[in-house]
Amino acid sequence: MQERIEVNIDAAGGITVQAQGVNGSGCTALTQALERELGSVTQDEKTAEYHRAAQSGQRQQQKG
């Protein structure tokens, strides 16, 4: 899947920014500048892609 950022704005003006196609902490680097321009972050939820990469990295460290 190609890396992309999805931005949704609800009727109340709430903004959701989600990185797609990025595993692990790479999503933070991808969305950081956009989030800074939009204002303060009130909530930060990690997706399954983020956690899947973190678990994979832990397994590799344990094997080494």
N, C-alpha and C positions, 0 to 999 in steps of 0.2 A: 504494500500500500504506500502511496506517495505521502510525504509529510504535508500536512495542511493545518491551518488554524480555523476553527469554526467559531463565529461570534454570533450570539443570539441576544436580542434585546426584547424583553417582555413588555407588556402593556403598562406596567408600573415604572418602567425605565431601568429595571434591573438588567445587568449585563452578565452573560456567561461566556467565558472564553475556554475553549477546549482544543487541545492539541490532538491530532489524530495521525496515526502512522509512525509514532515515535515511542520507543520503549524506554523505560527507566527515566532517569532525571533529565534526559534530553528535552523533554517537554517544557521544563522550566526555562531552559535557555531559549527555546523557540518562541515562547510567549512573553518573556520578561519585558521586552521593550514595549510591546503593545499594552500590557497591564500597567506599566508605569505611566503611559500616556493617558490611559482611561481613568486613572485615579487609584485610590486605596483599595486593596483587596480585602474583602470582608470574610471570605471563606475560600479555602483551598482544599479540594477533594482530589485524591489521586485515583486514576482509572485502573481498570484491570491490566491494561498494557504496562503501566508504571510498575505495578506490583509483580507482574509476571517477569519482567526484566530483573527486578531486585532479587527475586527468589532464584532465578537462574544464576545470577552473579554469586549469591551465597553458596550455591551448590558447587560452582567451579572453585571457589576459594577453599572449600572443605576438602575437595579432591586433591588439591595442590599441596 
